[in-house]
């Protein structure tokens, strides 16, 4: 359970940093790229917290980000629409290695506000369930 608390704390810290850049309306190239990088960190910290949550609280052992997201839907941490968005988020996360491609970077950046909101809700729900 200690590991779960550490993972949730790491996710919250990553999300706090991400939020500072996720909602910029007209970022320059450096701000856009920094926001994408913070998205990567936040996504990694959040799905790993969810993986630990599923294992410690729900007794579910899921291995990949997509299986963790699907399992979170099954245990009602994510609703159906959120699950679809979260799976999209995984695809965009996998594309972040191509941010040297301007079109890819712009496409990913357009989704960051929605991803930021979803990640915050996801982590908050896990925190609430752990406290219960």
C-alpha positions as CSV (number, residue, x, y, z in Angstrom):
1,X,0.0,0.0,0.0
2,X,3.0,2.3,0.6
3,X,4.0,1.9,-3.0
4,X,0.5,3.0,-4.1
5,X,0.7,6.2,-2.0
6,X,4.1,7.0,-3.5
7,X,2.8,6.4,-7.0
8,X,-0.3,8.6,-6.4
9,X,1.9,11.4,-5.0
10,X,4.3,11.2,-8.0
11,X,1.2,11.4,-10.3
12,X,-0.1,14.5,-8.4
13,X,3.3,16.2,-8.7
14,X,3.6,15.5,-12.4
15,X,0.1,16.7,-13.0
16,X,0.7,19.9,-11.1
17,X,3.6,20.6,-13.5
18,X,1.7,19.6,-16.5
19,X,-1.3,21.8,-15.7
20,X,0.9,24.9,-15.9
21,X,1.4,24.3,-19.6
22,X,-1.5,22.2,-20.7
23,X,-4.0,25.1,-20.9
24,X,-1.8,27.6,-22.8
25,X,-3.9,28.8,-25.7
26,X,-1.1,30.0,-28.1
27,X,2.1,28.5,-26.9
28,X,5.3,29.1,-28.8
29,X,7.2,26.0,-30.1
30,X,9.2,25.6,-26.9
31,X,6.2,25.9,-24.6
32,X,4.3,23.4,-26.8
33,X,7.1,20.9,-26.7
34,X,7.5,21.3,-23.0
35,X,3.8,20.8,-22.5
36,X,4.0,17.6,-24.5
37,X,7.0,16.4,-22.4
38,X,5.1,17.1,-19.2
39,X,2.1,15.2,-20.7
40,X,4.4,12.2,-21.1
41,X,5.6,12.3,-17.5
42,X,2.1,12.8,-16.2
43,X,0.6,10.0,-18.3
44,X,3.4,7.6,-17.2
45,X,3.0,8.5,-13.5
46,X,-0.8,8.2,-13.7
47,X,-1.1,4.9,-15.5
48,X,1.5,3.4,-13.2
49,X,-0.4,4.7,-10.1
50,X,-3.6,3.1,-11.7
51,X,-1.7,-0.2,-12.2
52,X,-0.6,-0.2,-8.5
53,X,-4.2,0.8,-7.4
54,X,-5.7,-2.1,-9.4
55,X,-3.2,-4.5,-7.9
56,X,-3.4,-3.3,-4.3
57,X,-7.1,-2.4,-4.0
58,X,-8.9,-4.4,-6.7
59,X,-6.6,-7.5,-6.9
60,X,-6.2,-7.0,-10.6
61,X,-2.8,-7.5,-12.3
62,X,-2.8,-5.5,-15.5
63,X,0.4,-5.0,-17.4
64,X,0.1,-2.5,-20.2
65,X,-1.3,1.0,-20.2
66,X,-4.3,-0.1,-22.4
67,X,-5.1,-3.1,-20.2
68,X,-4.8,-0.8,-17.1
69,X,-7.3,1.6,-18.6
70,X,-9.7,-1.2,-19.6
71,X,-9.5,-2.6,-16.1
72,X,-10.1,0.8,-14.6
73,X,-13.3,1.0,-16.6
74,X,-14.3,-2.4,-15.2
75,X,-13.8,-1.3,-11.6
76,X,-15.7,2.0,-12.4
77,X,-12.7,4.4,-12.0
78,X,-13.3,5.4,-15.6
79,X,-16.6,5.8,-17.5
80,X,-17.1,4.5,-21.0
81,X,-16.4,7.9,-22.7
82,X,-13.4,8.5,-20.5
83,X,-12.1,5.1,-21.4
84,X,-12.2,5.9,-25.1
85,X,-10.4,9.2,-24.4
86,X,-7.8,7.5,-22.3
87,X,-7.1,4.9,-25.0
88,X,-6.7,7.8,-27.5
89,X,-4.3,9.4,-24.9
90,X,-2.2,6.2,-25.0
91,X,-2.0,6.5,-28.8
92,X,-0.9,10.1,-28.5
93,X,1.6,9.2,-25.8
94,X,3.1,6.7,-28.2
95,X,3.4,9.4,-30.9
96,X,5.3,11.8,-28.6
97,X,8.6,10.5,-29.8
98,X,7.7,12.1,-33.2
99,X,7.2,15.6,-31.9
100,X,10.0,16.7,-34.2
101,X,7.2,16.4,-36.8
102,X,5.4,19.7,-36.6
103,X,2.0,18.2,-37.6
104,X,2.2,15.5,-34.9
105,X,3.2,18.0,-32.3
106,X,0.3,20.3,-33.1
107,X,-2.2,17.4,-33.2
108,X,-1.0,16.1,-29.7
109,X,-1.0,19.6,-28.3
110,X,-4.7,20.2,-29.3
111,X,-5.7,17.3,-27.0
112,X,-3.6,18.3,-23.9
113,X,-6.4,20.2,-22.1
114,X,-8.7,17.2,-22.3
115,X,-6.0,14.8,-21.3
116,X,-5.0,17.1,-18.4
117,X,-8.6,17.1,-17.1
118,X,-9.0,13.3,-17.5
119,X,-5.7,12.5,-15.7
120,X,-6.7,14.8,-12.8
121,X,-10.1,13.1,-12.5
122,X,-8.5,9.6,-12.7
123,X,-5.9,10.3,-10.0
124,X,-8.5,12.1,-7.8
125,X,-10.8,9.1,-8.0
126,X,-8.0,6.7,-7.0
127,X,-7.2,9.0,-4.1
128,X,-10.8,9.0,-2.9
129,X,-11.1,5.2,-3.1
130,X,-7.8,4.7,-1.2
131,X,-9.1,7.0,1.6
132,X,-12.5,5.2,1.9
